[in-house]
Amino acid sequence: MEKAAVVLRKSGLEVIVPQPSHIRYGHRPAQLMTKYDKKTLTKWEGEGAFSHLENIRKSDAVYIFNKGSYLGPAVTVEIGYALALYKPIYARAKVSDITITNFIKAVVSTLKLPGLLKSSASWRMTYNRKYAK
């Protein structure tokens, strides 16, 4: 994701890349799960999710950095939040969910995205993606 963000930044876009969950995808997540109780881990996970939503709120558009057509539940929530805020949503790859496809403004590569956004008043972007397991 960060490599794609570099490309977009070079085109003049301000890009916010969300941080992945350290509890699910970070360094030694199994160790965290034995060291901390579920309530603490759930709290931290929720704080991370709220930071993603805050990034969407700050943005003018959302780019779903999905490598395949699948979207996980967290990204689906983020799409709903972006819709509630009237943010345009773009995706890197076609989305398989028939309902969500109605909300994707365009499926576009990272290289072609800046051209679509040139008409926007502001250049701030949020990246969202599903995290590989």
N, C-alpha and C positions, 0 to 999 in steps of 0.2 A: 504494500500500500504506500509506503513512504517513497518508493521509486516513482510511482505515478504522481504523487504529490509534488515531487521535484519538477516534473514535466509541467504540471499545471502552474506552479509558482513561476517558472521561467516565462510563461505566457502572460503573467501579470495578475494572476488570481491569488487571493489570500486563501489559504487552505487550512482547515482544522482537521487533523487526523485524530479520531478517537483512540484512546488507549484500550487495549484488550484487557479483559478480566484476568487479573493475576491469580484469582482463586481457581478459575477454570483452565486458563491457558498459560499462566505464568511459569516462573521457575519453580519447579517442584510443588505443584498444587496438592499432591497427596500429603506432603509434609505439613502444609497449612491446615489441611482438614483434620490431621491428628493433633496438631498443636492448639487449635482454636475451636471453640464450640460453634455449633450450627447457627445460633443466634447472632454471634459476632460476624461470622462469614456472610450470612444473609444481609446484615446491615452494610457491610463493605460492598457487597455486590450491588445492593440498591443504590448506594452512593455513587458507584461507577455508572450505573444506568441513568441516574439523574444528571450526571455530568454530560452524558451523551445528549440528553434532551436539551440541556442548557446550550450546548454547541449548536444544535438545530435551531433553537430560538434566535441565536446570534447571527445565523446565516441567512443568505438570500436565496439559496437553493441547496438541495441535497443530492449528492451523487452516491448511489449504492454501488459499492465496489464488490459486486458479486461475481465470483469466478465461474459459477454455474447458474442454473436457473432456480436453484433452491434458495429460499429465504427462511431463516430461523425465526422463532417467536420474538426475540428481542428486536430484530430488524423490522419485523412487522409492526411492533409497537411504535418504533421510531417513524415508520412511514405514516401511521395514523396520526402521530403528533405533528409531523410536518404538514399533513393535509389540514389539520385543525388550524394551523397557523398560515395556511394558504401559501406554502412554500412549493415551488416547482420541484419535481422529483425526476431525476435521471438515473438510469441504470447502465452498468457496464455490459451486462448480458441479459438476454431475454429472461423474463420471470415466468415460472411455470404456473403460478397461482392465477387462475382466470379472473378473480376479483381484483387482485392487486394490479394486474396488467392495465386496468382502466385508469389507474392513478399515476402511471409512469408516463411522463411527458415524452421521453424519447429514450431509446436504447442506443448508446453512443460510446465509442471508444474514448479513452483518455485523451488521445491526440486530437480528436474532433470536438471534444466538449468545449474548449475555449471559444470556438467559433459560434456555438449555439448561445453562449452566455454574453457575448459582446454587447448585446442590446440591453443587458441589465444595468440598472443605475449603480449598483455596488458590485464588488467582485469577491465577496466572501463566500466560501464554499465549506460544506461539511461532507466528509466522507463517512459512509457507513458500509459495512460489509458483514457478511457472515464470517464467523471465525471457524477455521478448520479444526476438526477434532483430532 
